Amino acid sequence: MIVPDNETNKTESILSNEDLQRLLRLLSEIVYGSVTLIIQNGKVVQIEKNEKVRLK
């Protein structure tokens, strides 16, 4: 994922391809729950997964 840097007109990756694949895998695995991205200085530094288990 690329985000423009307005000061220098350069682009900087905020999430590596490996981490993007990890995020997509987490999203595809969850039936009920959430995925939270923690961002510092414009970069993703942590991915949190909270999954709910529904009991019948």
PDB file with SEQRES, HELIX, SHEET and CRYST1 records, atoms N, CA, C and O in Angstrom:
SEQRES   1 A   56  MET ILE VAL PRO ASP ASN GLU THR ASN LYS THR GLU SER          
SEQRES   2 A   56  ILE LEU SER ASN GLU ASP LEU GLN ARG LEU LEU ARG LEU          
SEQRES   3 A   56  LEU SER GLU ILE VAL TYR GLY SER VAL THR LEU ILE ILE          
SEQRES   4 A   56  GLN ASN GLY LYS VAL VAL GLN ILE GLU LYS ASN GLU LYS          
SEQRES   5 A   56  VAL ARG LEU LYS                                              
HELIX    1 AA1 ASN A   17  GLU A   29  1                                  13    
SHEET    1 AA1 2 ILE A   2  ASP A   5  0                                        
SHEET    2 AA1 2 LYS A  10  SER A  13 -1                                        
SHEET    1 AA2 2 GLY A  33  GLN A  40  0                                        
SHEET    2 AA2 2 LYS A  43  GLU A  51 -1                                        
CRYST1    1.000    1.000    1.000  90.00  90.00  90.00 P 1           1          
ATOM      1  N   MET A   1       0.846  -1.164   0.000  1.00  0.00           N  
ATOM      2  CA  MET A   1       0.000   0.000   0.000  1.00  0.00           C  
ATOM      3  C   MET A   1       0.896   1.231   0.000  1.00  0.00           C  
ATOM      4  O   MET A   1       1.843   1.308   0.783  1.00  0.00           O  
ATOM      5  N   ILE A   2       0.611   2.176  -0.853  1.00  0.00           N  
ATOM      6  CA  ILE A   2       1.444   3.371  -1.023  1.00  0.00           C  
ATOM      7  C   ILE A   2       0.650   4.610  -0.627  1.00  0.00           C  
ATOM      8  O   ILE A   2      -0.538   4.726  -0.929  1.00  0.00           O  
ATOM      9  N   VAL A   3       1.320   5.526   0.047  1.00  0.00           N  
ATOM     10  CA  VAL A   3       0.707   6.793   0.441  1.00  0.00           C  
ATOM     11  C   VAL A   3       1.619   7.926  -0.010  1.00  0.00           C  
ATOM     12  O   VAL A   3       2.828   7.841   0.202  1.00  0.00           O  
ATOM     13  N   PRO A   4       1.088   8.989  -0.625  1.00  0.00           N  
ATOM     14  CA  PRO A   4       1.956  10.073  -1.088  1.00  0.00           C  
ATOM     15  C   PRO A   4       2.500  10.904   0.062  1.00  0.00           C  
ATOM     16  O   PRO A   4       1.800  11.150   1.045  1.00  0.00           O  
ATOM     17  N   ASP A   5       3.727  11.328  -0.061  1.00  0.00           N  
ATOM     18  CA  ASP A   5       4.351  12.234   0.900  1.00  0.00           C  
ATOM     19  C   ASP A   5       4.269  13.632   0.295  1.00  0.00           C  
ATOM     20  O   ASP A   5       4.998  13.938  -0.648  1.00  0.00           O  
ATOM     21  N   ASN A   6       3.398  14.478   0.822  1.00  0.00           N  
ATOM     22  CA  ASN A   6       3.122  15.781   0.223  1.00  0.00           C  
ATOM     23  C   ASN A   6       4.322  16.728   0.237  1.00  0.00           C  
ATOM     24  O   ASN A   6       4.419  17.597  -0.629  1.00  0.00           O  
ATOM     25  N   GLU A   7       5.230  16.584   1.187  1.00  0.00           N  
ATOM     26  CA  GLU A   7       6.348  17.518   1.282  1.00  0.00           C  
ATOM     27  C   GLU A   7       7.375  17.309   0.176  1.00  0.00           C  
ATOM     28  O   GLU A   7       7.918  18.283  -0.345  1.00  0.00           O  
ATOM     29  N   THR A   8       7.653  16.062  -0.192  1.00  0.00           N  
ATOM     30  CA  THR A   8       8.715  15.796  -1.159  1.00  0.00           C  
ATOM     31  C   THR A   8       8.203  15.158  -2.440  1.00  0.00           C  
ATOM     32  O   THR A   8       8.991  14.869  -3.340  1.00  0.00           O  
ATOM     33  N   ASN A   9       6.878  14.928  -2.539  1.00  0.00           N  
ATOM     34  CA  ASN A   9       6.264  14.274  -3.689  1.00  0.00           C  
ATOM     35  C   ASN A   9       6.814  12.871  -3.941  1.00  0.00           C  
ATOM     36  O   ASN A   9       6.720  12.366  -5.060  1.00  0.00           O  
ATOM     37  N   LYS A  10       7.384  12.238  -2.920  1.00  0.00           N  
ATOM     38  CA  LYS A  10       7.836  10.857  -3.012  1.00  0.00           C  
ATOM     39  C   LYS A  10       6.731   9.968  -2.465  1.00  0.00           C  
ATOM     40  O   LYS A  10       5.825  10.442  -1.779  1.00  0.00           O  
ATOM     41  N   THR A  11       6.808   8.689  -2.767  1.00  0.00           N  
ATOM     42  CA  THR A  11       5.865   7.750  -2.179  1.00  0.00           C  
ATOM     43  C   THR A  11       6.616   6.881  -1.189  1.00  0.00           C  
ATOM     44  O   THR A  11       7.784   6.552  -1.391  1.00  0.00           O  
ATOM     45  N   GLU A  12       5.935   6.517  -0.123  1.00  0.00           N  
ATOM     46  CA  GLU A  12       6.543   5.727   0.941  1.00  0.00           C  
ATOM     47  C   GLU A  12       5.585   4.614   1.318  1.00  0.00           C  
ATOM     48  O   GLU A  12       4.390   4.854   1.488  1.00  0.00           O  
ATOM     49  N   SER A  13       6.088   3.420   1.448  1.00  0.00           N  
ATOM     50  CA  SER A  13       5.260   2.275   1.800  1.00  0.00           C  
ATOM     51  C   SER A  13       4.892   2.341   3.281  1.00  0.00           C  
ATOM     52  O   SER A  13       5.764   2.475   4.140  1.00  0.00           O  
ATOM     53  N   ILE A  14       3.589   2.247   3.572  1.00  0.00           N  
ATOM     54  CA  ILE A  14       3.154   2.251   4.968  1.00  0.00           C  
ATOM     55  C   ILE A  14       2.935   0.836   5.476  1.00  0.00           C  
ATOM     56  O   ILE A  14       2.734   0.624   6.672  1.00  0.00           O  
ATOM     57  N   LEU A  15       2.976  -0.158   4.543  1.00  0.00           N  
ATOM     58  CA  LEU A  15       2.770  -1.555   4.902  1.00  0.00           C  
ATOM     59  C   LEU A  15       3.503  -2.409   3.873  1.00  0.00           C  
ATOM     60  O   LEU A  15       3.255  -2.288   2.673  1.00  0.00           O  
ATOM     61  N   SER A  16       4.406  -3.273   4.340  1.00  0.00           N  
ATOM     62  CA  SER A  16       5.155  -4.110   3.402  1.00  0.00           C  
ATOM     63  C   SER A  16       4.221  -5.103   2.716  1.00  0.00           C  
ATOM     64  O   SER A  16       3.129  -5.381   3.212  1.00  0.00           O  
ATOM     65  N   ASN A  17       4.650  -5.630   1.584  1.00  0.00           N  
ATOM     66  CA  ASN A  17       3.841  -6.619   0.874  1.00  0.00           C  
ATOM     67  C   ASN A  17       3.584  -7.853   1.737  1.00  0.00           C  
ATOM     68  O   ASN A  17       2.494  -8.425   1.702  1.00  0.00           O  
ATOM     69  N   GLU A  18       4.588  -8.260   2.506  1.00  0.00           N  
ATOM     70  CA  GLU A  18       4.440  -9.413   3.403  1.00  0.00           C  
ATOM     71  C   GLU A  18       3.374  -9.133   4.457  1.00  0.00           C  
ATOM     72  O   GLU A  18       2.530  -9.986   4.730  1.00  0.00           O  
ATOM     73  N   ASP A  19       3.411  -7.947   5.044  1.00  0.00           N  
ATOM     74  CA  ASP A  19       2.424  -7.586   6.064  1.00  0.00           C  
ATOM     75  C   ASP A  19       1.039  -7.398   5.456  1.00  0.00           C  
ATOM     76  O   ASP A  19       0.036  -7.701   6.102  1.00  0.00           O  
ATOM     77  N   LEU A  20       0.971  -6.904   4.223  1.00  0.00           N  
ATOM     78  CA  LEU A  20      -0.307  -6.780   3.538  1.00  0.00           C  
ATOM     79  C   LEU A  20      -0.924  -8.157   3.314  1.00  0.00           C  
ATOM     80  O   LEU A  20      -2.125  -8.338   3.510  1.00  0.00           O  
ATOM     81  N   GLN A  21      -0.113  -9.121   2.908  1.00  0.00           N  
ATOM     82  CA  GLN A  21      -0.598 -10.491   2.725  1.00  0.00           C  
ATOM     83  C   GLN A  21      -1.081 -11.075   4.053  1.00  0.00           C  
ATOM     84  O   GLN A  21      -2.093 -11.774   4.097  1.00  0.00           O  
ATOM     85  N   ARG A  22      -0.357 -10.786   5.131  1.00  0.00           N  
ATOM     86  CA  ARG A  22      -0.751 -11.244   6.472  1.00  0.00           C  
ATOM     87  C   ARG A  22      -2.100 -10.647   6.865  1.00  0.00           C  
ATOM     88  O   ARG A  22      -2.958 -11.342   7.408  1.00  0.00           O  
ATOM     89  N   LEU A  23      -2.283  -9.348   6.585  1.00  0.00           N  
ATOM     90  CA  LEU A  23      -3.544  -8.667   6.887  1.00  0.00           C  
ATOM     91  C   LEU A  23      -4.695  -9.281   6.088  1.00  0.00           C  
ATOM     92  O   LEU A  23      -5.762  -9.546   6.640  1.00  0.00           O  
ATOM     93  N   LEU A  24      -4.481  -9.503   4.803  1.00  0.00           N  
ATOM     94  CA  LEU A  24      -5.520 -10.103   3.970  1.00  0.00           C  
ATOM     95  C   LEU A  24      -5.882 -11.507   4.440  1.00  0.00           C  
ATOM     96  O   LEU A  24      -7.051 -11.890   4.403  1.00  0.00           O  
ATOM     97  N   ARG A  25      -4.885 -12.280   4.883  1.00  0.00           N  
ATOM     98  CA  ARG A  25      -5.145 -13.624   5.410  1.00  0.00           C  
ATOM     99  C   ARG A  25      -5.993 -13.544   6.683  1.00  0.00           C  
ATOM    100  O   ARG A  25      -6.942 -14.312   6.841  1.00  0.00           O  
ATOM    101  N   LEU A  26      -5.660 -12.625   7.586  1.00  0.00           N  
ATOM    102  CA  LEU A  26      -6.446 -12.455   8.814  1.00  0.00           C  
ATOM    103  C   LEU A  26      -7.889 -12.096   8.488  1.00  0.00           C  
ATOM    104  O   LEU A  26      -8.821 -12.630   9.090  1.00  0.00           O  
ATOM    105  N   LEU A  27      -8.070 -11.184   7.528  1.00  0.00           N  
ATOM    106  CA  LEU A  27      -9.423 -10.764   7.150  1.00  0.00           C  
ATOM    107  C   LEU A  27     -10.227 -11.922   6.563  1.00  0.00           C  
ATOM    108  O   LEU A  27     -11.427 -12.033   6.813  1.00  0.00           O  
ATOM    109  N   SER A  28      -9.581 -12.777   5.791  1.00  0.00           N  
ATOM    110  CA  SER A  28     -10.298 -13.888   5.166  1.00  0.00           C  
ATOM    111  C   SER A  28     -10.645 -14.991   6.164  1.00  0.00           C  
ATOM    112  O   SER A  28     -11.570 -15.768   5.925  1.00  0.00           O  
ATOM    113  N   GLU A  29      -9.914 -15.069   7.280  1.00  0.00           N  
ATOM    114  CA  GLU A  29     -10.135 -16.120   8.273  1.00  0.00           C  
ATOM    115  C   GLU A  29     -11.235 -15.786   9.275  1.00  0.00           C  
ATOM    116  O   GLU A  29     -11.809 -16.694   9.876  1.00  0.00           O  
ATOM    117  N   ILE A  30     -11.538 -14.517   9.466  1.00  0.00           N  
ATOM    118  CA  ILE A  30     -12.482 -14.107  10.513  1.00  0.00           C  
ATOM    119  C   ILE A  30     -13.922 -14.253  10.030  1.00  0.00           C  
ATOM    120  O   ILE A  30     -14.280 -13.796   8.945  1.00  0.00           O  
ATOM    121  N   VAL A  31     -14.749 -14.908  10.872  1.00  0.00           N  
ATOM    122  CA  VAL A  31     -16.176 -14.990  10.592  1.00  0.00           C  
ATOM    123  C   VAL A  31     -16.899 -13.889  11.370  1.00  0.00           C  
ATOM    124  O   VAL A  31     -17.717 -13.165  10.803  1.00  0.00           O  
ATOM    125  N   TYR A  32     -16.598 -13.761  12.669  1.00  0.00           N  
ATOM    126  CA  TYR A  32     -17.125 -12.692  13.520  1.00  0.00           C  
ATOM    127  C   TYR A  32     -15.944 -12.094  14.271  1.00  0.00           C  
ATOM    128  O   TYR A  32     -15.187 -12.830  14.905  1.00  0.00           O  
ATOM    129  N   GLY A  33     -15.771 -10.788  14.216  1.00  0.00           N  
ATOM    130  CA  GLY A  33     -14.689 -10.162  14.952  1.00  0.00           C  
ATOM    131  C   GLY A  33     -14.214  -8.897  14.282  1.00  0.00           C  
ATOM    132  O   GLY A  33     -14.947  -8.268  13.519  1.00  0.00           O  
ATOM    133  N   SER A  34     -12.961  -8.524  14.577  1.00  0.00           N  
ATOM    134  CA  SER A  34     -12.412  -7.290  14.025  1.00  0.00           C  
ATOM    135  C   SER A  34     -10.904  -7.401  13.860  1.00  0.00           C  
ATOM    136  O   SER A  34     -10.244  -8.205  14.519  1.00  0.00           O  
ATOM    137  N   VAL A  35     -10.376  -6.571  12.962  1.00  0.00           N  
ATOM    138  CA  VAL A  35      -8.941  -6.421  12.783  1.00  0.00           C  
ATOM    139  C   VAL A  35      -8.651  -4.937  12.946  1.00  0.00           C  
ATOM    140  O   VAL A  35      -9.288  -4.101  12.306  1.00  0.00           O  
ATOM    141  N   THR A  36      -7.692  -4.611  13.800  1.00  0.00           N  
ATOM    142  CA  THR A  36      -7.337  -3.225  14.079  1.00  0.00           C  
ATOM    143  C   THR A  36      -5.905  -2.965  13.649  1.00  0.00           C  
ATOM    144  O   THR A  36      -5.007  -3.745  13.966  1.00  0.00           O  
ATOM    145  N   LEU A  37      -5.690  -1.873  12.928  1.00  0.00           N  
ATOM    146  CA  LEU A  37      -4.340  -1.460  12.556  1.00  0.00           C  
ATOM    147  C   LEU A  37      -3.889  -0.367  13.505  1.00  0.00           C  
ATOM    148  O   LEU A  37      -4.611   0.607  13.719  1.00  0.00           O  
ATOM    149  N   ILE A  38      -2.693  -0.517  14.080  1.00  0.00           N  
ATOM    150  CA  ILE A  38      -2.096   0.500  14.936  1.00  0.00           C  
ATOM    151  C   ILE A  38      -1.054   1.221  14.091  1.00  0.00           C  
ATOM    152  O   ILE A  38      -0.141   0.598  13.551  1.00  0.00           O  
ATOM    153  N   ILE A  39      -1.198   2.541  13.980  1.00  0.00           N  
ATOM    154  CA  ILE A  39      -0.344   3.339  13.108  1.00  0.00           C  
ATOM    155  C   ILE A  39       0.418   4.368  13.928  1.00  0.00           C  
ATOM    156  O   ILE A  39      -0.158   5.055  14.772  1.00  0.00           O  
ATOM    157  N   GLN A  40       1.726   4.468  13.670  1.00  0.00           N  
ATOM    158  CA  GLN A  40       2.567   5.489  14.303  1.00  0.00           C  
ATOM    159  C   GLN A  40       3.411   6.136  13.216  1.00  0.00           C  
ATOM    160  O   GLN A  40       4.012   5.442  12.395  1.00  0.00           O  
ATOM    161  N   ASN A  41       3.455   7.439  13.209  1.00  0.00           N  
ATOM    162  CA  ASN A  41       4.227   8.199  12.221  1.00  0.00           C  
ATOM    163  C   ASN A  41       3.877   7.790  10.794  1.00  0.00           C  
ATOM    164  O   ASN A  41       4.756   7.723   9.934  1.00  0.00           O  
ATOM    165  N   GLY A  42       2.610   7.517  10.542  1.00  0.00           N  
ATOM    166  CA  GLY A  42       2.163   7.192   9.200  1.00  0.00           C  
ATOM    167  C   GLY A  42       2.473   5.793   8.728  1.00  0.00           C  
ATOM    168  O   GLY A  42       2.283   5.493   7.549  1.00  0.00           O  
ATOM    169  N   LYS A  43       2.951   4.912   9.617  1.00  0.00           N  
ATOM    170  CA  LYS A  43       3.266   3.534   9.245  1.00  0.00           C  
ATOM    171  C   LYS A  43       2.538   2.566  10.168  1.00  0.00           C  
ATOM    172  O   LYS A  43       2.380   2.828  11.361  1.00  0.00           O  
ATOM    173  N   VAL A  44       2.098   1.448   9.607  1.00  0.00           N  
ATOM    174  CA  VAL A  44       1.457   0.410  10.407  1.00  0.00           C  
ATOM    175  C   VAL A  44       2.532  -0.282  11.233  1.00  0.00           C  
ATOM    176  O   VAL A  44       3.505  -0.805  10.688  1.00  0.00           O  
ATOM    177  N   VAL A  45       2.352  -0.281  12.549  1.00  0.00           N  
ATOM    178  CA  VAL A  45       3.343  -0.901  13.434  1.00  0.00           C  
ATOM    179  C   VAL A  45       2.790  -2.127  14.146  1.00  0.00           C  
ATOM    180  O   VAL A  45       3.549  -2.891  14.742  1.00  0.00           O  
ATOM    181  N   GLN A  46       1.471  -2.323  14.091  1.00  0.00           N  
ATOM    182  CA  GLN A  46       0.874  -3.454  14.797  1.00  0.00           C  
ATOM    183  C   GLN A  46      -0.470  -3.790  14.161  1.00  0.00           C  
ATOM    184  O   GLN A  46      -1.212  -2.902  13.742  1.00  0.00           O  
ATOM    185  N   ILE A  47      -0.770  -5.083  14.098  1.00  0.00           N  
ATOM    186  CA  ILE A  47      -2.064  -5.555  13.632  1.00  0.00           C  
ATOM    187  C   ILE A  47      -2.662  -6.405  14.739  1.00  0.00           C  
ATOM    188  O   ILE A  47      -2.037  -7.359  15.201  1.00  0.00           O  
ATOM    189  N   GLU A  48      -3.890  -6.057  15.174  1.00  0.00           N  
ATOM    190  CA  GLU A  48      -4.567  -6.798  16.230  1.00  0.00           C  
ATOM    191  C   GLU A  48      -5.791  -7.503  15.653  1.00  0.00           C  
ATOM    192  O   GLU A  48      -6.539  -6.921  14.868  1.00  0.00           O  
ATOM    193  N   LYS A  49      -5.986  -8.753  16.047  1.00  0.00           N  
ATOM    194  CA  LYS A  49      -7.136  -9.534  15.593  1.00  0.00           C  
ATOM    195  C   LYS A  49      -7.949  -9.944  16.817  1.00  0.00           C  
ATOM    196  O   LYS A  49      -7.419 -10.550  17.749  1.00  0.00           O  
ATOM    197  N   ASN A  50      -9.233  -9.611  16.808  1.00  0.00           N  
ATOM    198  CA  ASN A  50     -10.164 -10.024  17.862  1.00  0.00           C  
ATOM    199  C   ASN A  50     -11.247 -10.855  17.200  1.00  0.00           C  
ATOM    200  O   ASN A  50     -11.978 -10.362  16.341  1.00  0.00           O  
ATOM    201  N   GLU A  51     -11.349 -12.108  17.597  1.00  0.00           N  
ATOM    202  CA  GLU A  51     -12.328 -12.994  16.969  1.00  0.00           C  
ATOM    203  C   GLU A  51     -13.350 -13.447  17.986  1.00  0.00           C  
ATOM    204  O   GLU A  51     -13.008 -13.835  19.103  1.00  0.00           O  
ATOM    205  N   LYS A  52     -14.619 -13.392  17.584  1.00  0.00           N  
ATOM    206  CA  LYS A  52     -15.712 -13.831  18.427  1.00  0.00           C  
ATOM    207  C   LYS A  52     -16.079 -15.271  18.052  1.00  0.00           C  
ATOM    208  O   LYS A  52     -16.057 -15.643  16.879  1.00  0.00           O  
ATOM    209  N   VAL A  53     -16.410 -16.058  19.050  1.00  0.00           N  
ATOM    210  CA  VAL A  53     -16.858 -17.422  18.809  1.00  0.00           C  
ATOM    211  C   VAL A  53     -18.312 -17.486  19.225  1.00  0.00           C  
ATOM    212  O   VAL A  53     -18.639 -17.287  20.395  1.00  0.00           O  
ATOM    213  N   ARG A  54     -19.190 -17.764  18.265  1.00  0.00           N  
ATOM    214  CA  ARG A  54     -20.623 -17.825  18.531  1.00  0.00           C  
ATOM    215  C   ARG A  54     -20.987 -19.230  18.997  1.00  0.00           C  
ATOM    216  O   ARG A  54     -20.683 -20.216  18.325  1.00  0.00           O  
ATOM    217  N   LEU A  55     -21.637 -19.312  20.146  1.00  0.00           N  
ATOM    218  CA  LEU A  55     -22.099 -20.592  20.696  1.00  0.00           C  
ATOM    219  C   LEU A  55     -23.585 -20.746  20.376  1.00  0.00           C  
ATOM    220  O   LEU A  55     -24.341 -19.776  20.429  1.00  0.00           O  
ATOM    221  N   LYS A  56     -23.990 -21.942  20.050  1.00  0.00           N  
ATOM    222  CA  LYS A  56     -25.406 -22.179  19.720  1.00  0.00           C  
ATOM    223  C   LYS A  56     -26.154 -22.719  20.900  1.00  0.00           C  
ATOM    224  O   LYS A  56     -27.354 -22.976  20.806  1.00  0.00           O  
TER     225      LYS A  56                                                      
END                                                                             
